[in-house]
Amino acid sequence: VPSERQRATERGLRAGAGGIKGDLILAVAAERFAQQGYEETKWADIAAAVGVGTTALYHYFESKEHCLFTIMEQVLADHCTRFERIVRRGGDFTDMLVDVLYDLFDVSDGDVLRNRLFVTEQSLLHTPHASPRGESARQAAQARSRDLEFLWGAFLSRGMQQGAISDHPPRLLTRAVLGLTNSVWHWYRAGGRDSLDRVAEIYVRRTLGTLGLPPELALPPGASRSPA
Amino acid sequence: VPSERQRATERGLRAGAGGIKGDLILAVAAERFAQQGYEETKWADIAAAVGVGTTALYHYFESKEHCLFTIMEQVLADHCTRFERIVRRGGDFTDMLVDVLYDLFDVSDGDVLRNRLFVTEQSLLHTPHASPRGESARQAAQARSRDLEFLWGAFLSRGMQQGAISDHPPRLLTRAVLGLTNSVWHWYRAGGRDSLDRVAEIYVRRTLGTLGLPPELALPPGASRSPA
């Protein structure tokens, strides 16, 4: 199993010139924040783990908060991209819904840590930040959060128009779905007593129930649908 | 509308000698932590708001964390007490379930703030605390959290044995129910665009769906059931 740092370096290399070190810092920081706790982690420890001085680190992120908000924006942007990729393919509403829900749990160990960090620290997105680059990253993450709620709300509205799910305020239904599925990252641990496949199966079926749909719609991924 | 401080003073007076000042500190701290953010709130501000010096404050709580963990323990203990009060009455499983779910949303503005504080800071319960009284309060809160999961798990198991809800690992189903219902406190604001009654109605019905039950079971509270 490659370490988070190795994988981040690979991602950085793929991302091209300029982003390598920045991506490495983000990956190392996400891992530390999620495993040791965000408040407990010292910014200098991240510099040491990445192997750069604090002055060089400052070139990329002006503070721990700036780094956190950037990670959160990436988590939300990834979610939006993956959501749109599935919905853009079109097809039956409930098929797309099941694909989107299973996709939430089709994540790497690194994604699990980023998701955990996001759910435990998301309330920090509501408080303005003192420094300009940190505040700008916070606002970018907030904008992505609104994008994600909008995508989900529009998708669920379409399901209501088609009569596939019953009428509800789309904003509240979106929050219920995200509240239920995000709650997994509070307690799920890779290598723990419940496998992610098992958690995914149970949560996808229960989320269908939350939306008033029969859980039997959740065939194992790929069983009767086109591969992602 | 009485202020949180007035209400806390009343609660303190009812609680009897010894607990008055401690309860006032807890109420003021919960309000500040929830509204300004836990990290942003200075411990000295709590002392000033309550009208005691930091030395006197230390008599009650040795640190901000000690105070936070004590609030969290109270939130969880209240949840356990209310849950048990309903379930102890006995009767039909689904009637009790609907009552328990509506009861989660039958809360004061002060409870809303305490719930918000709990859901935003609950991850701090996993990290051992350096000072003895703080660590003891943290462990007490963790024990209450396990109590609550046990109560819910045992209750849901009973529903499965009776065939009222379908078989699932009770621990995972408990976490799904608590994940969905607790998520409300992340975004709900008293006086905001959605009334708590409306949120309660939607979330109780959606939670019944999560458990595979028809949402129609959720008659308005008291409609066909005995008063609480």
HADDOCK unambig.tbl for C-alpha pairs under 7 A between the chains (distance, minus, plus):
assign (segid A and resid 120 and name CA) (segid B and resid 120 and name CA) 6.83 0.50 0.50
assign (segid A and resid 120 and name CA) (segid B and resid 123 and name CA) 6.19 0.50 0.50
assign (segid A and resid 123 and name CA) (segid B and resid 120 and name CA) 6.20 0.50 0.50
assign (segid A and resid 176 and name CA) (segid B and resid 180 and name CA) 6.24 0.50 0.50
assign (segid A and resid 179 and name CA) (segid B and resid 179 and name CA) 6.48 0.50 0.50
assign (segid A and resid 179 and name CA) (segid B and resid 180 and name CA) 5.36 0.50 0.50
assign (segid A and resid 179 and name CA) (segid B and resid 183 and name CA) 5.04 0.50 0.50
assign (segid A and resid 180 and name CA) (segid B and resid 176 and name CA) 6.24 0.50 0.50
assign (segid A and resid 180 and name CA) (segid B and resid 179 and name CA) 5.36 0.50 0.50
assign (segid A and resid 180 and name CA) (segid B and resid 180 and name CA) 4.43 0.50 0.50
assign (segid A and resid 183 and name CA) (segid B and resid 179 and name CA) 5.04 0.50 0.50
assign (segid A and resid 206 and name CA) (segid B and resid 210 and name CA) 4.83 0.50 0.50
assign (segid A and resid 206 and name CA) (segid B and resid 211 and name CA) 6.85 0.50 0.50
assign (segid A and resid 207 and name CA) (segid B and resid 210 and name CA) 6.15 0.50 0.50
assign (segid A and resid 209 and name CA) (segid B and resid 209 and name CA) 4.57 0.50 0.50
assign (segid A and resid 209 and name CA) (segid B and resid 210 and name CA) 4.55 0.50 0.50
assign (segid A and resid 209 and name CA) (segid B and resid 211 and name CA) 6.99 0.50 0.50
assign (segid A and resid 209 and name CA) (segid B and resid 212 and name CA) 5.78 0.50 0.50
assign (segid A and resid 210 and name CA) (segid B and resid 206 and name CA) 4.83 0.50 0.50
assign (segid A and resid 210 and name CA) (segid B and resid 207 and name CA) 6.16 0.50 0.50
assign (segid A and resid 210 and name CA) (segid B and resid 209 and name CA) 4.55 0.50 0.50
assign (segid A and resid 210 and name CA) (segid B and resid 210 and name CA) 4.28 0.50 0.50
assign (segid A and resid 211 and name CA) (segid B and resid 206 and name CA) 6.86 0.50 0.50
assign (segid A and resid 211 and name CA) (segid B and resid 209 and name CA) 6.99 0.50 0.50
assign (segid A and resid 212 and name CA) (segid B and resid 209 and name CA) 5.76 0.50 0.50
